[in-house]
Amino acid sequence: MQRNLLARKTWAIILSTLLMPVTASAVQILKYTDHEPLGGMRTTFINDVFFAQIEKESHGRLKVEAHWNSELSRSYDALGVVKEGKAADMAVVVPEYTPKEFPLQQIFKSFPVGPTGDKQVEFFRKAYATIPALQDEFTRQNVVNIFLATGYPVAFFSTQPRNKLDDIKGTKWRSASFWHQDFLKNSGAIPVSMPWGDGIYDALKAGSLDGLMVNVDSGYELNVHKTAPNVLISKDLWLGHVYPLVMNKNTWDKLPDEDKQAIRRAAEKSSATLGPVMETSFAGMVKELRSIGVNIRELKPDEVQHWETSTRYQEVQNKWVQDQESQGVKQAGPTLEKVTALMKNTMN
């Protein structure tokens, strides 16, 4: 009797010991795709902060296998890839690249002036948390938004010195955003649409293009200042660029609740540190550009206000709403009203 009891206890210890490595190795790998290389502020933050937090909060149950620089999908293909969920479980999807799938998320770029740093991060988080129509766009694409990265203010990179923003009148400026093209036109400039590539540098050198209206980090990382070394900046020049990091919904639904909660905690903690990181990185970029001889001038508040007025952005927004509603996007007007209200509250 005692021998049998001892044998059972011995086998229980052996069995638990054998099971321990299996439990410890039960790690789920989440495959992530990003169109940008690792090294910029956004990609480094996602990799070193958010992904690290996911692993920490899940106690190692979740690990992210990240693929950068369009290794698994290009920028315009990312939504389709993560929606299918075969090549990747997660991806950054840029609303600007998917206007048909995410029409309402185009609204963010329709403001010429907006918040920065912590306030910008909080603005986006509140928008997606309190406006159901935005989340509905994700649901229709079979993805779940788990984190929101964001970008820097817009800047004006010019081949010639510009004492004030009004000096852009009558000159040719390239912008990828249809909103900004209208802003430029309303401000007296000539908007130019051309694909990104060597042609832009050639046009700047030849004088057929006078400048670029682009987010300051893209200008910095792509060496735009080498051909357009005169830059007008302001933290208040809103770009409205948001990078939703989404997960395939089927993958999300299969996660245990404890892992879903771990991801949510990771997003919350990461978001709390994103604003200060962006502020520090912005200051570092400006300092380095100045150190290499780039002519940078920060706009005064009244100049920023003048730019906001000259863009007539509300007219542009109203026209966009009419166009969207004629195409069946019935939530365009109500969503714009909610985002506008949130913007005003954030800026006050």
Secondary structure, 3 states (H helix, E strand, C coil): CHHHHHHHHHHHHHHHHHHHHHHHCCCEEEEEECCCCCCCHHHHHHHHHHHHHHHHHCCCCEEEEEECCCCCCCCCCHHHHHHHCCCCCEEECCHHHCCCCCCHHHHHHHCCECCCHHHHHHHHHHHHHHCHHHHHHHHHCCEEEEEEEECCCEEEEECCCCCCHHHHCCCEEECCCHHHHHHHHHCCCEEECCCCCHHHHHHHHHCCCCEEEEEHHHHHHCCHHHCCCEEEECCCECCCCEEEEEEEHHHHHHCCHHHHHHHHHHHHHHHHHHHHHHHHHHHHHHHHHHHCCCEEEECCHHHHHHHHHHHCHHHHHHHHHHHHHHCCCCCHHHHHHHHHHHHHHHHC
